[in-house]
Amino acid sequence: MQYYSLHNNAPNVSFSEAVIKGLAPDKGLYFPKSITPLPQSFFDSIENLSHVEIGYQTIKQFIGEEIPEKELKDILEDVLSFDFPVVDIEENLGTLELFHGPTMAFKDVGARFMARCLGYFNQNKEDKVTVLVATSGDTGGAVAQGFLGVKGVDVVILYPSGKVSDIQERQLTTLGQNITALEVDGVFDDCQEMVKKAFLDQSITDQMQLTSANSINIARWLPQLFYFVFAYKQLKSKGKEIVFSVPSGNFGNICAGIVAHKLGLPVKHFIAATNINDTVVRFMETSQYDPKPSVSTISNAMDVGNPSNFIRIQQLFDNNFQSLKNNFSAFSFDDKATKEAMKKIYKQTQYVADPHGAVGYLGLKSYGLKKGEYGVFLETAHPVKFLDIVEETLCIKIQIPEQIQKIMNKQKIRIKTKDYKELKEFLLH
């Protein structure tokens, strides 16, 4: 499989080159040259397939011959070692829980998959790779855990000061070993801009091999398509058309879902549910892309003003606005509506949704499910990741899961960083 830059001004590369480079030299995101639909027989018999077999069949064309079948299945066995249940919430509406992994967030799959791929590609090389990543919340913890102790890989995580929850911060500042956290005086977009700048700074790249573990990296982004296929496997027997509502910040998760649809997955409609960072919502109304600086909300992992992956979504619909509109909707909700949704879900069903899941739920309500449709909103992180907000909103106490308990008393170690100059000095020290 070859990958090309969406800026169309860089050479095509292989899967391994795209993973190691992260971003193309012309600043464009890498995108697969082709997406070949899977045979109908795959979906007809999906209930008989394991998660590993489903993962292998859906991802193999994007990797080609670069990782042999046995090694790729071993990677998937490790990556997909936890559950992805669909839980019924109301009649014809449920949630896909993506928080049963080691850091209790949906990014565990992509981060672990990328870490294992990079480890495989780097196993016989002497040169180190530095993974440079910006996080608005859950990416940092998942990447830190996924890459912890991976030979030949150093990880540097930039996160906005005061803009991530305490538990999210602990997950990326308490591990040590090959993981370093930089606390940036700014918002997520500042962190992401610094990362992109470093990739294009020849005085850095001449001295070290940088790659990214944000969803701009294809090995972090593409495996997220598994979730949607796993949900279909569980819901197929209901005989309903599926509508997915995806809490969206950098738009990598919903973009991967659309790739699954291009592989042949039966999906009626995709909904991008956002907080008040509504760049894509406004685009869907006007067809004008007008990013604005991100604003802090209680659903902080979606505090993104200029979502990187939206260009990939447009490409998946051949940059045809009408085609996009037929298959994709976007809605925006403020913190007040988010809290009201959390209360409503809990009062009616006793289900505890985190703020991001609540935004996804609101997306389904705004879309308005029709007869014969089943709506799925994605619960992208365990409510404990947003402990203060959830407990205060619902007036309950949340039990701290074991994965979180073990980091609660560890010392946070981070380096305060105010601008790109300081990041560059750190990388070249």
Disulfide bonds with the S-S distance in Angstrom:
none
